[in-house]
Every structure is written in C-alpha cells, then in structure tokens.
Amino acid sequence: IPFSNAVKEYFIAHPDANDPRKYMTPGKEAMKQVVIHKINVCGSANRI
C-alpha cells in the first residue's frame, strides 16, 4: 500500500510523467521505509 500511495502522489504532482525510473523511485523509497520500520519493530536491526 505505501508503494502504490507514493506512486499515486507522484502522478498527482506530475500528471505527464511516463518514465518508470522517475515514478517508481518514490514507491521504492516508501517500501524501503516500511522494511526499515519492520526490521526495527522485530528487533532484527544490526543482526546477521
């Protein structure tokens, strides 16, 4: 859901965008933040 919300927000701000390298970046960043949060919540940060 965070991925699609970030991509939707990008398209609202840039309605003429058609380059996946540009509109996928906010979605990937949003998912990165979700994964970081989940790792911290599970207590798995800095573990190998």
PyMOL Python script that loads the backbone (N, CA, C, O; Angstrom):
from pymol import cmd

cmd.read_pdbstr("""\
ATOM      1  N   ILE A   1       0.821  -1.192   0.000  1.00  0.00           N
ATOM      2  CA  ILE A   1       0.000   0.000   0.000  1.00  0.00           C
ATOM      3  C   ILE A   1       0.870   1.263   0.000  1.00  0.00           C
ATOM      4  O   ILE A   1       0.560   2.196  -0.740  1.00  0.00           O
ATOM      5  N   PRO A   2       1.944   1.336   0.795  1.00  0.00           N
ATOM      6  CA  PRO A   2       2.780   2.542   0.751  1.00  0.00           C
ATOM      7  C   PRO A   2       3.376   2.777  -0.636  1.00  0.00           C
ATOM      8  O   PRO A   2       3.519   3.918  -1.076  1.00  0.00           O
ATOM      9  N   PHE A   3       3.726   1.669  -1.326  1.00  0.00           N
ATOM     10  CA  PHE A   3       4.285   1.806  -2.668  1.00  0.00           C
ATOM     11  C   PHE A   3       3.285   2.474  -3.603  1.00  0.00           C
ATOM     12  O   PHE A   3       3.614   3.451  -4.275  1.00  0.00           O
ATOM     13  N   SER A   4       2.077   1.951  -3.644  1.00  0.00           N
ATOM     14  CA  SER A   4       1.074   2.494  -4.567  1.00  0.00           C
ATOM     15  C   SER A   4       0.669   3.911  -4.182  1.00  0.00           C
ATOM     16  O   SER A   4       0.414   4.739  -5.057  1.00  0.00           O
ATOM     17  N   ASN A   5       0.606   4.202  -2.887  1.00  0.00           N
ATOM     18  CA  ASN A   5       0.274   5.568  -2.464  1.00  0.00           C
ATOM     19  C   ASN A   5       1.337   6.558  -2.911  1.00  0.00           C
ATOM     20  O   ASN A   5       1.008   7.655  -3.364  1.00  0.00           O
ATOM     21  N   ALA A   6       2.606   6.187  -2.793  1.00  0.00           N
ATOM     22  CA  ALA A   6       3.687   7.081  -3.209  1.00  0.00           C
ATOM     23  C   ALA A   6       3.658   7.308  -4.719  1.00  0.00           C
ATOM     24  O   ALA A   6       3.882   8.424  -5.188  1.00  0.00           O
ATOM     25  N   VAL A   7       3.382   6.247  -5.478  1.00  0.00           N
ATOM     26  CA  VAL A   7       3.313   6.386  -6.939  1.00  0.00           C
ATOM     27  C   VAL A   7       2.115   7.253  -7.331  1.00  0.00           C
ATOM     28  O   VAL A   7       2.225   8.088  -8.230  1.00  0.00           O
ATOM     29  N   LYS A   8       0.976   7.062  -6.667  1.00  0.00           N
ATOM     30  CA  LYS A   8      -0.204   7.893  -6.945  1.00  0.00           C
ATOM     31  C   LYS A   8       0.088   9.361  -6.667  1.00  0.00           C
ATOM     32  O   LYS A   8      -0.274  10.233  -7.456  1.00  0.00           O
ATOM     33  N   GLU A   9       0.749   9.632  -5.533  1.00  0.00           N
ATOM     34  CA  GLU A   9       1.091  11.015  -5.198  1.00  0.00           C
ATOM     35  C   GLU A   9       2.023  11.617  -6.241  1.00  0.00           C
ATOM     36  O   GLU A   9       1.896  12.792  -6.585  1.00  0.00           O
ATOM     37  N   TYR A  10       2.966  10.811  -6.750  1.00  0.00           N
ATOM     38  CA  TYR A  10       3.878  11.296  -7.783  1.00  0.00           C
ATOM     39  C   TYR A  10       3.096  11.679  -9.041  1.00  0.00           C
ATOM     40  O   TYR A  10       3.347  12.724  -9.640  1.00  0.00           O
ATOM     41  N   PHE A  11       2.154  10.830  -9.434  1.00  0.00           N
ATOM     42  CA  PHE A  11       1.375  11.124 -10.639  1.00  0.00           C
ATOM     43  C   PHE A  11       0.444  12.316 -10.452  1.00  0.00           C
ATOM     44  O   PHE A  11       0.150  13.024 -11.415  1.00  0.00           O
ATOM     45  N   ILE A  12      -0.019  12.546  -9.240  1.00  0.00           N
ATOM     46  CA  ILE A  12      -0.826  13.739  -8.984  1.00  0.00           C
ATOM     47  C   ILE A  12       0.029  14.987  -9.169  1.00  0.00           C
ATOM     48  O   ILE A  12      -0.422  15.979  -9.743  1.00  0.00           O
ATOM     49  N   ALA A  13       1.265  14.930  -8.680  1.00  0.00           N
ATOM     50  CA  ALA A  13       2.175  16.074  -8.797  1.00  0.00           C
ATOM     51  C   ALA A  13       2.748  16.215 -10.205  1.00  0.00           C
ATOM     52  O   ALA A  13       3.066  17.323 -10.637  1.00  0.00           O
ATOM     53  N   HIS A  14       2.881  15.089 -10.926  1.00  0.00           N
ATOM     54  CA  HIS A  14       3.474  15.089 -12.271  1.00  0.00           C
ATOM     55  C   HIS A  14       2.564  14.317 -13.226  1.00  0.00           C
ATOM     56  O   HIS A  14       2.877  13.179 -13.576  1.00  0.00           O
ATOM     57  N   PRO A  15       1.458  14.901 -13.650  1.00  0.00           N
ATOM     58  CA  PRO A  15       0.489  14.157 -14.475  1.00  0.00           C
ATOM     59  C   PRO A  15       1.011  13.718 -15.845  1.00  0.00           C
ATOM     60  O   PRO A  15       0.461  12.788 -16.435  1.00  0.00           O
ATOM     61  N   ASP A  16       2.048  14.359 -16.357  1.00  0.00           N
ATOM     62  CA  ASP A  16       2.566  13.994 -17.675  1.00  0.00           C
ATOM     63  C   ASP A  16       3.729  13.004 -17.609  1.00  0.00           C
ATOM     64  O   ASP A  16       4.323  12.693 -18.641  1.00  0.00           O
ATOM     65  N   ALA A  17       4.060  12.514 -16.442  1.00  0.00           N
ATOM     66  CA  ALA A  17       5.203  11.612 -16.279  1.00  0.00           C
ATOM     67  C   ALA A  17       4.941  10.284 -16.977  1.00  0.00           C
ATOM     68  O   ALA A  17       3.832   9.750 -16.938  1.00  0.00           O
ATOM     69  N   ASN A  18       5.995   9.759 -17.621  1.00  0.00           N
ATOM     70  CA  ASN A  18       5.868   8.455 -18.267  1.00  0.00           C
ATOM     71  C   ASN A  18       7.162   7.644 -18.190  1.00  0.00           C
ATOM     72  O   ASN A  18       7.277   6.605 -18.840  1.00  0.00           O
ATOM     73  N   ASP A  19       8.131   8.105 -17.407  1.00  0.00           N
ATOM     74  CA  ASP A  19       9.405   7.412 -17.256  1.00  0.00           C
ATOM     75  C   ASP A  19       9.386   6.586 -15.967  1.00  0.00           C
ATOM     76  O   ASP A  19       9.363   7.155 -14.876  1.00  0.00           O
ATOM     77  N   PRO A  20       9.395   5.259 -16.076  1.00  0.00           N
ATOM     78  CA  PRO A  20       9.313   4.431 -14.872  1.00  0.00           C
ATOM     79  C   PRO A  20      10.467   4.660 -13.901  1.00  0.00           C
ATOM     80  O   PRO A  20      10.316   4.441 -12.699  1.00  0.00           O
ATOM     81  N   ARG A  21      11.612   5.094 -14.406  1.00  0.00           N
ATOM     82  CA  ARG A  21      12.731   5.373 -13.498  1.00  0.00           C
ATOM     83  C   ARG A  21      12.398   6.513 -12.557  1.00  0.00           C
ATOM     84  O   ARG A  21      12.906   6.567 -11.437  1.00  0.00           O
ATOM     85  N   LYS A  22      11.553   7.419 -13.000  1.00  0.00           N
ATOM     86  CA  LYS A  22      11.178   8.571 -12.174  1.00  0.00           C
ATOM     87  C   LYS A  22      10.009   8.244 -11.255  1.00  0.00           C
ATOM     88  O   LYS A  22      10.058   8.570 -10.069  1.00  0.00           O
ATOM     89  N   TYR A  23       8.952   7.605 -11.773  1.00  0.00           N
ATOM     90  CA  TYR A  23       7.766   7.407 -10.932  1.00  0.00           C
ATOM     91  C   TYR A  23       7.869   6.192 -10.013  1.00  0.00           C
ATOM     92  O   TYR A  23       7.092   6.076  -9.065  1.00  0.00           O
ATOM     93  N   MET A  24       8.805   5.289 -10.270  1.00  0.00           N
ATOM     94  CA  MET A  24       8.987   4.149  -9.376  1.00  0.00           C
ATOM     95  C   MET A  24       9.845   4.498  -8.160  1.00  0.00           C
ATOM     96  O   MET A  24       9.745   3.834  -7.128  1.00  0.00           O
ATOM     97  N   THR A  25      10.677   5.518  -8.265  1.00  0.00           N
ATOM     98  CA  THR A  25      11.581   5.886  -7.173  1.00  0.00           C
ATOM     99  C   THR A  25      10.844   6.220  -5.881  1.00  0.00           C
ATOM    100  O   THR A  25      11.232   5.704  -4.832  1.00  0.00           O
ATOM    101  N   PRO A  26       9.797   7.057  -5.893  1.00  0.00           N
ATOM    102  CA  PRO A  26       9.096   7.324  -4.632  1.00  0.00           C
ATOM    103  C   PRO A  26       8.471   6.060  -4.031  1.00  0.00           C
ATOM    104  O   PRO A  26       8.429   5.912  -2.810  1.00  0.00           O
ATOM    105  N   GLY A  27       7.996   5.172  -4.863  1.00  0.00           N
ATOM    106  CA  GLY A  27       7.414   3.925  -4.375  1.00  0.00           C
ATOM    107  C   GLY A  27       8.453   3.037  -3.713  1.00  0.00           C
ATOM    108  O   GLY A  27       8.202   2.446  -2.663  1.00  0.00           O
ATOM    109  N   LYS A  28       9.628   2.948  -4.340  1.00  0.00           N
ATOM    110  CA  LYS A  28      10.700   2.146  -3.754  1.00  0.00           C
ATOM    111  C   LYS A  28      11.169   2.745  -2.437  1.00  0.00           C
ATOM    112  O   LYS A  28      11.463   2.010  -1.495  1.00  0.00           O
ATOM    113  N   GLU A  29      11.245   4.072  -2.359  1.00  0.00           N
ATOM    114  CA  GLU A  29      11.641   4.735  -1.109  1.00  0.00           C
ATOM    115  C   GLU A  29      10.625   4.471  -0.008  1.00  0.00           C
ATOM    116  O   GLU A  29      10.999   4.227   1.139  1.00  0.00           O
ATOM    117  N   ALA A  30       9.351   4.517  -0.348  1.00  0.00           N
ATOM    118  CA  ALA A  30       8.302   4.256   0.642  1.00  0.00           C
ATOM    119  C   ALA A  30       8.415   2.829   1.172  1.00  0.00           C
ATOM    120  O   ALA A  30       8.285   2.603   2.375  1.00  0.00           O
ATOM    121  N   MET A  31       8.656   1.869   0.284  1.00  0.00           N
ATOM    122  CA  MET A  31       8.802   0.481   0.724  1.00  0.00           C
ATOM    123  C   MET A  31      10.061   0.295   1.550  1.00  0.00           C
ATOM    124  O   MET A  31      10.077  -0.495   2.495  1.00  0.00           O
ATOM    125  N   LYS A  32      11.106   1.009   1.204  1.00  0.00           N
ATOM    126  CA  LYS A  32      12.344   0.941   1.979  1.00  0.00           C
ATOM    127  C   LYS A  32      12.091   1.363   3.421  1.00  0.00           C
ATOM    128  O   LYS A  32      12.597   0.738   4.353  1.00  0.00           O
ATOM    129  N   GLN A  33      11.308   2.423   3.602  1.00  0.00           N
ATOM    130  CA  GLN A  33      10.991   2.896   4.947  1.00  0.00           C
ATOM    131  C   GLN A  33      10.143   1.878   5.708  1.00  0.00           C
ATOM    132  O   GLN A  33      10.322   1.706   6.914  1.00  0.00           O
ATOM    133  N   VAL A  34       9.231   1.210   5.024  1.00  0.00           N
ATOM    134  CA  VAL A  34       8.404   0.179   5.664  1.00  0.00           C
ATOM    135  C   VAL A  34       9.288  -0.977   6.131  1.00  0.00           C
ATOM    136  O   VAL A  34       9.135  -1.466   7.250  1.00  0.00           O
ATOM    137  N   VAL A  35      10.203  -1.407   5.282  1.00  0.00           N
ATOM    138  CA  VAL A  35      11.083  -2.522   5.630  1.00  0.00           C
ATOM    139  C   VAL A  35      11.974  -2.146   6.810  1.00  0.00           C
ATOM    140  O   VAL A  35      12.157  -2.951   7.723  1.00  0.00           O
ATOM    141  N   ILE A  36      12.529  -0.939   6.803  1.00  0.00           N
ATOM    142  CA  ILE A  36      13.356  -0.479   7.923  1.00  0.00           C
ATOM    143  C   ILE A  36      12.545  -0.489   9.211  1.00  0.00           C
ATOM    144  O   ILE A  36      13.035  -0.929  10.251  1.00  0.00           O
ATOM    145  N   HIS A  37      11.319  -0.012   9.150  1.00  0.00           N
ATOM    146  CA  HIS A  37      10.459   0.005  10.332  1.00  0.00           C
ATOM    147  C   HIS A  37      10.190  -1.416  10.835  1.00  0.00           C
ATOM    148  O   HIS A  37      10.283  -1.680  12.033  1.00  0.00           O
ATOM    149  N   LYS A  38       9.860  -2.323   9.922  1.00  0.00           N
ATOM    150  CA  LYS A  38       9.563  -3.706  10.318  1.00  0.00           C
ATOM    151  C   LYS A  38      10.791  -4.384  10.930  1.00  0.00           C
ATOM    152  O   LYS A  38      10.662  -5.132  11.899  1.00  0.00           O
ATOM    153  N   ILE A  39      11.966  -4.132  10.379  1.00  0.00           N
ATOM    154  CA  ILE A  39      13.200  -4.699  10.931  1.00  0.00           C
ATOM    155  C   ILE A  39      13.405  -4.205  12.357  1.00  0.00           C
ATOM    156  O   ILE A  39      13.761  -4.984  13.241  1.00  0.00           O
ATOM    157  N   ASN A  40      13.181  -2.913  12.584  1.00  0.00           N
ATOM    158  CA  ASN A  40      13.347  -2.356  13.925  1.00  0.00           C
ATOM    159  C   ASN A  40      12.292  -2.882  14.887  1.00  0.00           C
ATOM    160  O   ASN A  40      12.608  -3.185  16.037  1.00  0.00           O
ATOM    161  N   VAL A  41      11.049  -2.997  14.443  1.00  0.00           N
ATOM    162  CA  VAL A  41       9.969  -3.498  15.299  1.00  0.00           C
ATOM    163  C   VAL A  41      10.241  -4.941  15.728  1.00  0.00           C
ATOM    164  O   VAL A  41       9.965  -5.315  16.869  1.00  0.00           O
ATOM    165  N   CYS A  42      10.773  -5.736  14.827  1.00  0.00           N
ATOM    166  CA  CYS A  42      11.041  -7.142  15.132  1.00  0.00           C
ATOM    167  C   CYS A  42      12.339  -7.339  15.908  1.00  0.00           C
ATOM    168  O   CYS A  42      12.667  -8.462  16.290  1.00  0.00           O
ATOM    169  N   GLY A  43      13.073  -6.267  16.141  1.00  0.00           N
ATOM    170  CA  GLY A  43      14.326  -6.375  16.877  1.00  0.00           C
ATOM    171  C   GLY A  43      15.437  -7.027  16.082  1.00  0.00           C
ATOM    172  O   GLY A  43      16.345  -7.623  16.661  1.00  0.00           O
ATOM    173  N   SER A  44      15.379  -6.925  14.781  1.00  0.00           N
ATOM    174  CA  SER A  44      16.370  -7.567  13.927  1.00  0.00           C
ATOM    175  C   SER A  44      17.426  -6.608  13.400  1.00  0.00           C
ATOM    176  O   SER A  44      18.246  -6.998  12.569  1.00  0.00           O
ATOM    177  N   ALA A  45      17.426  -5.378  13.860  1.00  0.00           N
ATOM    178  CA  ALA A  45      18.402  -4.403  13.380  1.00  0.00           C
ATOM    179  C   ALA A  45      19.804  -4.815  13.824  1.00  0.00           C
ATOM    180  O   ALA A  45      20.003  -5.267  14.952  1.00  0.00           O
ATOM    181  N   ASN A  46      20.762  -4.654  12.931  1.00  0.00           N
ATOM    182  CA  ASN A  46      22.179  -4.938  13.194  1.00  0.00           C
ATOM    183  C   ASN A  46      22.433  -6.397  13.566  1.00  0.00           C
ATOM    184  O   ASN A  46      23.343  -6.686  14.342  1.00  0.00           O
ATOM    185  N   ARG A  47      21.658  -7.298  13.033  1.00  0.00           N
ATOM    186  CA  ARG A  47      21.861  -8.731  13.270  1.00  0.00           C
ATOM    187  C   ARG A  47      22.220  -9.407  11.956  1.00  0.00           C
ATOM    188  O   ARG A  47      21.737  -9.033  10.888  1.00  0.00           O
ATOM    189  N   ILE A  48      23.051 -10.378  12.058  1.00  0.00           N
ATOM    190  CA  ILE A  48      23.465 -11.116  10.861  1.00  0.00           C
ATOM    191  C   ILE A  48      22.878 -12.502  10.898  1.00  0.00           C
ATOM    192  O   ILE A  48      23.103 -13.292   9.981  1.00  0.00           O
TER     193      ILE A  48
END
""", "prot")
cmd.dss("prot")
cmd.show_as("cartoon", "prot")
cmd.util.cbc("prot")
cmd.orient("prot")
